Amino acid sequence: MWTEIDAHISQVTGKKFQNEQRRSVGGGCINQGYAVSDSKVTYFVKLNQASQVAMFEAEAQGLKQMLETHSIRVPEPICWGTAGNSSYIVLEWLDMGGGNTQFWTEMGRKLAAMHKATSPKGFGWDMNNTIGSTPQINTWTADWSEFYAKHRLGYQFQLARRRGGSFPKQDELLQAIPDLLAEHEVQPSLVHGDLWGGNAGCTASGEPVIFDPATYFGDREVDIAMTELFGGFPAAFYKGYNEVFPLNAGYERRKTLYNLYHILNHFNLFGGSYSSQANQMIDQIL
């Protein structure tokens, strides 16, 4: 397997690569991660079952699209494919460090710049991808409230029913979404889609970087809302963001609606108390 991956790296980069050192590193909760090196260069390789190669292709295409905005740093995808019983993606290796207040301000500014990238096709993306290991449906849709009700919350509720989840007010909520978003003008923005603290960091040189995207064109507020879901980013991040692309009035009301998607997904991935948290959020929204 590693010989095939080495050959693919060599073919794509035009430089002979043969890994001489390989060590296990964090690859998220669903992948195995490795730092692979020869005497000159290091790459980050993530592995999964061969059946998951589409997940890695979507990750690579998302990172490429984010790179094309020339805004915030993301790891460059080198190549991806299958070798033996495994699928893989090879990414640029980034040495990570610790961020200060200036770093967080800059991250907010650069994310805001990325969010200014838009699409004439509307809301969605050219392919489906994953949020964690859950399929994420990105069918192009002209209306944001329709897209969010059908392809975000509606789809998660379908999965949750199969898991035995009980959400008595789900239909009431889905029917209310057009009214909840009625006065909110949304332009399609290129979003990261899974922007919590574990998917953001600082390079050793002090540059903000985001990774492991669940990319699509949506309301930029979905990214900002998720940064608040698990403890929140430092205040400097939000200050920097609003300097470049101020949030619209009513964001504080909408963020619970947007974070419900991730709590439902956590129920579908992990079960447990996430169902009661989701029901509390539904009550709060309604």
C-alpha positions, 0 to 999 in steps of 0.5 A, spaced: 500 500 500 505 505 502 509 503 495 503 505 491 502 511 495 509 513 494 508 512 487 502 516 486 505 522 490 511 522 485 507 522 479 503 528 481 509 532 484 514 530 479 519 529 484 521 522 486 518 520 493 519 514 497 517 514 505 523 513 509 519 515 516 512 514 518 509 515 524 502 515 527 498 522 528 491 524 529 487 523 523 480 525 526 475 520 529 474 516 523 481 516 519 488 513 521 493 519 520 500 518 518 506 523 517 510 520 512 517 523 510 523 522 506 529 526 507 526 532 504 519 533 505 513 530 509 506 529 507 500 528 512 496 521 509 489 519 512 487 512 511 480 509 511 476 503 508 477 503 500 469 504 500 470 511 503 474 514 497 469 518 495 469 522 502 477 523 500 475 526 493 470 531 496 475 533 502 480 534 496 475 538 492 473 542 498 480 544 500 482 546 492 476 550 492 477 554 498 485 555 496 482 558 490 479 564 494 486 566 496 483 568 503 485 563 509 490 557 509 488 550 508 492 544 507 493 543 499 491 536 497 496 532 493 493 526 491 488 521 493 485 514 491 485 507 493 491 502 494 489 495 496 483 495 501 484 502 503 483 509 501 487 515 502 488 522 501 495 525 501 495 533 504 501 538 505 504 537 512 503 543 516 507 544 522 502 547 528 503 552 533 499 556 538 496 562 537 495 569 540 490 574 540 493 577 533 492 570 530 485 569 532 483 576 529 487 574 523 483 568 522 476 572 523 478 576 517 481 571 513 474 567 514 470 573 512 474 574 506 473 566 504 465 567 505 465 573 500 466 567 495 459 566 492 456 561 487 451 563 481 448 556 482 445 557 489 446 553 495 449 547 495 455 544 491 457 540 485 458 533 489 455 530 496 460 530 501 460 528 509 459 531 516 463 527 520 462 520 517 454 522 515 453 523 508 451 531 507 446 532 501 448 538 497 443 538 491 443 545 488 437 549 491 435 556 489 432 558 496 436 557 502 430 556 507 428 550 502 435 547 502 436 548 509 429 545 511 430 539 506 438 537 505 440 539 512 435 538 518 430 534 514 435 529 512 438 529 519 431 527 522 430 522 517 437 518 519 435 520 527 428 516 526 432 510 523 436 510 530 430 511 534 430 518 536 424 522 538 423 529 536 415 530 537 416 537 534 420 536 528 414 537 523 412 544 526 420 546 526 421 544 518 414 548 517 416 554 520 423 555 517 421 559 511 418 564 517 424 563 521 428 566 515 424 570 512 427 577 513 434 574 512 437 576 506 442 570 504 447 570 499 451 563 497 457 563 501 463 558 500 463 555 507 467 550 511 461 547 514 464 543 520 468 549 523 469 547 530 475 548 534 478 541 532 478 543 525 482 550 526 489 552 528 495 556 527 501 554 524 508 554 527 509 561 523 503 564 526 498 563 520 491 561 521 489 555 518 482 551 517 482 543 515 477 537 515 472 541 511 465 539 509 464 544 504 458 547 500 455 554 498 450 556 504 449 561 509 456 564 512 452 564 519 453 556 519 460 557 520 460 562 525 454 559 529 458 552 529 464 556 532 460 558 538 457 551 539 463 547 543 466 553 547 466 558 542 472 561 539 476 567 543 473 574 542 478 577 537 476 572 532 469 575 532 472 582 532 476 580 526 470 577 522 466 583 523 471 588 521 471 585 514 464 582 513 459 584 519 454 579 521 447 581 519 441 583 524 438 577 527 444 572 527 443 571 535 436 568 533 438 564 527 445 560 530 441 555 535 437 553 528 443 552 525 447 549 530 441 544 531 444 541 525 450 539 528 447 536 534 442 532 530 448 529 527 452 528 533 445 524 535 446 520 529 453 519 530 454 517 537 446 517 540 446 518 548 443 525 550 444 529 544 437 527 543 434 531 549 439 537 547 436 537 540 429 537 543 431 543 548 433 547 542 427 545 538 423 548 543 427 554 544 427 556 536 419 555 536 
